[in-house]
Amino acid sequence: MSRTVVRGGLVITAAEEMHADVLIEGGRIVAVASSGTQEWTADRVIDATGKYVIPGGVDVHTHIEMPFGGTVSSDTFESATRAAAWGGTTSIIDFAIQSVGQSLREGLDLWHAKADAQCAIDYGFHMILSDVNASTLREMDALVGEGVTSFKLFTAYPGVFYSDDGQILRAMQRAADNGGLIMMHAENGIAIDVLVRQALERGETEPRHHGEVRRALLEAEATHRTIQLARVAGAPLYVVHVAAQEAVAELTAARDLGLPVFGETCPQYLYLSTDNLAEPDFEGAKYVCSTPLRPREHQAALWRALRTDDLQVVSTDHCPFCFAGQKELGRDDFSKIPNGLPGVENRMDLLHQAVVDGHLTRRRWIEIACATPARMFGLYGKKGTIAPGADADVVVYDPTAEQVLSAATHHMNVDYSAYEGKRVTGRVETVLSRGELVIDQRKFTGRAGHGQYMPRATCQYLH
């Protein structure tokens, strides 16, 4: 059994920082000791002097090979997980989709067929419920028992993913009984569709109108409503991709009451804004996602909520569509632009930049990107930390290296970068996944099929 020592780095977890050596054996971390105090012998020694040693990132919100708007997101499970590894992420949770009229099992089996044998890092699935009925409610229980412990519903996208309040309540009641966690895309899709039609009738077809019709108040309203439904059901709630300060206020108020309500935001809402949606010559289409980018003044509320723990997780909502041939589907009608941004490779670096900029501490960086997402979705202990018994998902991170984010150098299968030209400080140097080198001194040494499927426990904040 091979042994690896990562020597001399600053080990950072959500709980502590220490100059330490990390001993890895059989794909697991077996010991962490203050630097120089142990003379471990090993087959491989990784010198991390002057570097950070951090847990592999856990991205709990991706949409890979996802059909949407007449096309399919452009990353394969192989390309997306390779790009994730380049960015220091070693676990993803993607969304398997139940189509209307289909069973949950059929949707889950379809996603396994896409992902199994393709992933370069470990992966799990949430289940999107598009058709809540007596049969699918029963299936939820079976899936929780098998380690698919989270279910996403939508108050948006009527005719596609939308569930009405009664369906949402029934799913929440089921989750309250079986221990599952309901994830909510909270926007008032019925009202948004009215505003979309009215905008198009006025001839307002450009990408910037996508943000204008998806009003912040309609995100806040749906956030408030689903929080109240969760209270009635006695269920926990996790609101995805929170973008608007008014929605943050709803989550904060709920948490101040002691309710088990959690929130996630994404790097695009922290760094991009409606200024990007308004870029000329249809360039704004690159930034069309839902929830939409908000005016820049919303960013301060998001950063503050991350510091105060009113938002707990930063995920990517990675859902890439190429500008050529995909985003262009909506050139004459913003409502036909496929919704989604690429980002699975950029999250850890953008959040480290937030440390450099003074928005976050180093430990909070690891907390929101590694530890809390792992706890939220039943993976902590194996994932999200550097401690004896954990999987050896370890990143050697150079906090002083500078890089410029660009489509010319990223590894995602998409023809643009949402952060083109942005200078950031900090870069991944070496990545281990379960003790196996997948990035070695800025060279990809991983392989499709290394990634293992992760059955998950229930949310570790609730027991």
ABEGO torsion letter per residue (X at the ends): XBBBBBBGBBBBBAABBBBBBBBBBGGBBABBBBBGABBBBBABBBBABGBBBBBBBBBABBBBGBBBGGBBBABBAAAAAAAAAAAGBABBBBBBBBBBGBBAAAAAAAAAAAABGABABBBBBBBBBABBBAAAAAAAAAAAAAGBABBBBBABGBGAABBBAAAAAAAAAAAAAAGBBBBBBBBBAAAAAAAAAAAAAAGBABAAAAAAABBAAAAAAAAAAAAAAAAAAGBBBBBBGBABAAAAAAAAAAAAAGBBBBBBBBAAAAABBAAAAABBGGAAAAABBOBBBBBAAAAAAAAAAAAAGABABBBAGBBBBBABGAAAAAAABAAABBBEBBAAAAAAAAAAAAAAAGABBAAAAAAAAAAAAAAAAGABGABGBBBBGBBBBBBBBBAABBBBBBAAABABBBABBAABGBBBBEBBABBBBGGBBABBGGBBABBBGABBBBBBBBBAAAX
